[in-house]
Amino acid sequence: MSKDFIGGANMPPHVRIFPRGIRLNVSEQMLEFRPRFGLDRFFGPWILERRQVKLIYRQQRGLNSFHSIGIVVSDDVWWSFYTNRPEEVLDCLEAFGYPIDSDARRKRRR
């Protein structure tokens, strides 16, 4: 079983895709980032296996309507997923057993 979300992503060191340009597929085994609009024929997919994910947290954003969910891979590498439905994504990740930062729910935009 898996669930898809549409958003944007920053995948270091060189991949950054605009909002609505990425499909994130969440499953118990992995997080799969795939370009949309036919670009998946040329790029990706980028996969993070569950064992690689150390922590998932909510990043503070400015006045942008998209929120960021940070995914820590190692001490110096983290990925970001931009979404306008962060609570739904966090709920799904938590349901699949990914490690969620305990402060992630407190950083809601008011």
Secondary structure, DSSP 8 states (H G I E B T S, - for coil): -EEEEEEEEEETTTEEEEEEEEEEEEESSEEEEEE-TTGGGTS--EEEEGGG--EEEEE---S-S-EEEEEEEETTEEEEEEES-HHHHHHHHHHTT--B-TTTTT----
